[in-house]
Amino acid sequence: MKIPFMRLDRQFEQHKAAILALCEQVFSHGIVLQGSEVATLEDQLCSIMGTRHAVAVGSATDALFFALVSTGVKPGHKVAVPAMTFVASASPVIRAGAEPVFIDVGDDFQPDISKMIELVTAGAVQAVVAVHLYGQLFDIKPLAEACNAHNVILIEDAAQALGATLNGSAPGEHSAAATLSFDPMKIAGAFGSGGALVTNNADIADRTKRLRYHGRDENRVYQELGYNSQLASVQAAIVGFKLDHLDEWSERRNDIAHRYTAVLDEISSVTPPRELPGSHHVFHKYVLTAGSNRNRLKEHLSNAGIGTMVHYASSLHTEPMFKKYLDPSDKFREADRISKVALSLPIYPEMEDSEVDYICHQLTNFDW
């Protein structure tokens, strides 16, 4: 049996008629940029995220850059960023002229919040990018309270957490802004790149709207240097269609995740992902840790036809582009450890039960 890590082809086949109808709709009216589909998508995002404003842009990387600039991050500012995350959680900080201050991993793959709070209270950073990894939120309230008390900007990178909640709260409720991704690998992905910023602050939303199209305001006056970061109307329509399936697809992801966990709970040398109390985990990724067995397990599953990935094979403090922002004494022991032991299993709603059973069987039969 062959089980790729992702099956976007299968998703397309299952929804081909609806997706092609949306393409025809956009191509027929001809407004391929900033069409009505974009505004509709933004309304959907406000409803899902519980925010007053949403601004769709060309990528989640742009969304985070616009969030930094729109919330007041200036050149020379220091911005706390997790060391264990995708590069696009940190590169926009440099793009904004600021300096990343990397934070080691804490519990459940999330950043060390106590260290972030320590930096905030000491006045060592002017902003924080809090990243919610793999589809689960961490409790951001203590960090938000510290940021509010010390006038530090808090932005949530929720690129992997669309639809996730913790105790009923979604990203954007306790921060200046949150950013989302519509990368094809995400739960509701475009057939290309795309992202969005959500916020309850009208000024941040308005500035982001100007920045996404050459600095132009609602009166078509170019107020400042801007960028070309528009989400195509057809991509907005497709993402909007997928958002209509968000609950259904998240439920299926949870079902698959729980079946994996039921097997892994019986194996002492592996640790499945933990779901926090009060968490609605959307399982953008299913990431286990397998200690010294990780590479052997990956090879075993590959030989059985099962695609896996490592998220992330190297943490950001090891990447050459960030070397100048690090002190030789900086240590990221937990990030270094996780990069050597973590492994992501296939998880997508189009998986068949027989495929999930096969993966569980291969996990059980591995020589732990």
Residue pairs with C-beta under 8 A, 6 or more apart in sequence:
1 304
1 305
1 354
1 355
1 358
2 305
3 305
3 306
3 307
3 346
3 351
3 355
3 358
3 359
4 307
4 346
5 307
5 308
5 309
5 344
5 346
6 185
6 307
6 346
6 348
7 348
7 350
7 351
8 184
8 189
10 350
11 348
11 349
11 350
12 19
14 350
15 241
18 241
19 238
19 241
22 37
22 234
22 237
22 238
22 241
23 234
23 237
23 238
25 237
26 32
26 35
26 37
26 233
26 234
26 237
27 234
29 35
31 233
32 232
32 233
32 234
33 230
33 232
33 233
34 213
34 230
34 233
35 233
35 236
36 233
37 233
37 234
37 236
37 237
37 240
38 56
38 230
38 231
38 233
38 236
40 236
40 240
41 54
41 56
41 196
41 231
41 236
41 237
41 239
41 240
41 243
42 53
42 54
42 55
42 56
42 196
43 54
44 240
44 243
45 51
45 54
45 56
45 180
45 196
45 198
45 243
46 52
46 53
46 54
46 198
48 162
48 163
48 170
48 243
48 246
49 170
49 171
49 172
49 178
49 180
49 198
50 170
50 172
50 173
51 172
51 173
51 178
51 198
51 199
51 200
52 199
52 200
52 202
52 205
53 198
53 199
53 200
53 201
53 202
53 204
53 205
54 196
54 197
54 198
54 199
54 205
55 63
55 66
55 196
55 197
55 198
55 205
55 208
55 209
55 212
56 194
56 195
56 196
56 231
56 236
57 63
57 66
57 194
57 195
57 196
57 197
57 208
57 212
57 229
57 230
57 231
58 193
58 194
58 195
58 212
58 228
58 229
58 230
58 231
59 181
59 183
59 193
59 194
59 195
59 229
60 88
60 157
60 159
60 179
60 180
60 181
60 182
60 183
60 194
60 195
60 196
61 88
61 91
61 92
61 195
62 92
62 195
62 212
62 227
62 229
63 179
63 180
63 181
63 195
63 196
63 197
63 208
64 88
64 89
64 92
64 129
64 155
64 157
64 179
65 92
65 95
65 96
66 197
66 207
66 208
66 211
66 212
66 229
67 155
67 176
67 177
67 178
67 179
67 197
67 199
67 204
67 208
68 79
68 92
68 93
68 96
68 98
68 127
68 129
68 153
68 155
69 96
69 207
69 211
70 177
70 197
70 203
70 204
70 207
70 208
70 211
71 127
71 153
71 155
71 176
71 177
71 204
72 153
73 79
73 93
73 96
73 98
73 126
73 127
73 153
74 97
74 98
74 126
75 96
75 97
75 98
76 97
76 98
76 99
77 96
77 97
77 98
77 99
77 125
77 126
77 127
78 98
78 99
78 101
78 124
78 125
78 126
78 127
79 93
79 98
79 99
79 100
79 101
79 125
79 126
79 127
79 128
79 129
80 100
80 101
80 103
80 116
80 119
80 120
80 125
80 127
80 128
80 129
81 89
81 90
81 93
81 100
81 101
81 102
81 103
81 129
81 131
81 316
82 89
82 102
82 103
82 105
82 110
82 111
82 129
82 131
82 133
82 316
83 102
83 103
83 104
83 105
83 315
83 316
83 317
83 332
83 335
84 104
84 105
84 109
84 111
84 133
84 312
84 315
84 316
84 332
84 334
84 335
84 338
84 339
85 131
85 133
85 157
85 312
85 316
86 159
86 312
87 316
87 319
87 321
88 159
89 129
89 131
89 157
89 159
89 316
90 100
90 102
90 129
90 316
90 322
91 321
93 99
93 100
93 129
94 100
94 321
98 126
98 127
99 325
100 316
100 322
100 325
101 119
101 124
101 125
101 325
102 316
102 317
102 322
102 325
102 326
102 330
102 332
103 111
103 112
103 115
103 116
103 119
104 111
104 112
104 115
104 331
104 332
104 333
104 334
104 335
105 111
105 112
105 332
105 334
105 335
105 338
106 112
106 113
106 114
106 115
106 334
107 138
108 136
108 138
108 273
108 274
108 276
109 133
109 134
109 273
109 287
109 338
109 342
110 131
110 132
110 133
110 136
110 138
111 130
111 131
111 138
112 334
113 138
113 139
113 142
113 143
116 128
116 130
116 143
116 146
117 142
117 143
117 146
119 125
119 128
120 128
120 143
120 146
120 147
120 150
120 152
121 146
121 149
121 150
123 150
125 152
126 152
126 153
127 152
127 153
127 154
127 155
128 143
128 147
128 152
128 153
128 154
128 155
129 155
129 156
129 157
130 138
130 140
130 143
130 154
130 155
130 156
130 157
130 175
131 156
131 157
131 159
132 138
132 156
132 157
132 158
132 160
132 161
132 164
132 171
133 160
133 285
134 160
134 273
134 283
134 284
134 285
134 286
134 287
134 311
135 160
135 161
135 164
135 187
135 253
135 281
135 282
135 283
135 284
135 285
136 161
136 164
136 166
136 273
136 275
136 276
136 279
136 281
136 282
137 158
137 161
137 164
137 165
137 166
137 169
137 170
137 171
137 276
137 279
138 166
138 276
139 166
139 167
139 276
140 154
140 156
140 166
140 174
140 175
141 174
143 154
144 154
144 174
144 175
146 152
147 153
147 154
148 154
153 176
154 174
154 175
154 176
155 175
155 176
155 177
155 178
155 179
156 171
156 172
156 175
156 177
156 178
156 179
157 178
157 179
158 164
158 171
158 172
158 178
158 179
158 180
159 179
159 180
159 181
159 183
159 186
159 195
160 181
160 186
160 284
160 285
161 171
161 282
161 284
162 180
162 181
162 186
162 187
162 188
162 246
162 282
163 187
163 188
163 246
163 247
163 250
163 280
163 282
164 170
164 171
164 279
164 280
164 281
164 282
165 279
165 280
166 276
166 278
166 279
166 280
167 278
168 278
170 178
171 178
171 198
172 178
172 198
172 199
172 200
173 200
176 199
176 201
176 204
177 197
177 198
177 199
177 201
177 204
178 197
178 198
178 199
179 195
179 196
179 197
179 198
180 195
180 196
180 197
180 198
181 189
181 194
181 195
182 188
182 189
182 190
182 193
182 194
182 195
182 196
182 231
182 235
182 239
183 189
183 190
183 193
183 194
183 195
184 190
184 191
184 192
186 284
187 242
187 246
187 249
187 250
187 253
187 282
187 284
188 239
188 242
188 243
188 245
188 246
188 249
189 239
189 242
190 231
190 235
190 238
190 239
191 235
191 238
192 232
192 235
194 231
194 232
194 235
194 236
194 239
195 231
196 231
197 204
197 205
197 208
199 205
206 217
206 218
209 218
210 216
210 217
210 223
210 224
210 226
211 224
211 226
211 227
211 229
212 226
212 227
212 228
212 229
212 230
213 226
213 227
213 228
213 229
213 230
214 222
214 226
214 227
214 228
215 222
215 223
215 224
215 225
215 226
216 222
216 223
216 226
217 223
242 249
248 349
249 349
250 280
250 282
250 283
252 349
252 351
253 282
253 283
253 347
253 348
253 349
254 281
254 282
254 283
256 283
256 286
256 347
256 351
256 356
257 273
257 281
257 283
257 286
257 347
259 356
259 360
260 272
260 286
260 288
260 345
260 347
260 356
260 359
260 360
260 363
261 272
261 273
263 360
263 363
263 364
264 270
264 271
264 272
264 288
264 363
265 272
267 363
267 364
267 368
268 368
269 290
269 291
269 293
269 368
270 288
270 289
270 290
270 291
270 293
270 368
271 288
271 289
271 290
272 288
273 281
273 283
273 286
273 287
273 288
275 281
283 347
285 311
285 344
285 347
286 344
286 345
286 347
287 311
287 342
287 343
287 344
288 342
288 343
288 344
288 345
289 338
289 341
289 342
289 343
290 297
290 341
290 343
291 341
292 341
293 366
293 368
294 310
294 340
294 341
294 342
294 343
296 366
296 367
297 343
297 366
298 308
298 310
298 343
300 362
300 366
300 367
301 307
301 308
301 345
301 359
301 362
302 308
304 358
304 362
306 345
306 346
306 358
306 359
306 362
307 346
308 343
308 344
308 345
308 346
309 343
309 344
310 339
310 342
310 343
310 344
311 342
311 344
312 339
312 342
313 339
314 339
315 332
315 335
315 336
315 338
315 339
316 322
317 326
317 330
317 332
317 335
345 359
346 355
346 359
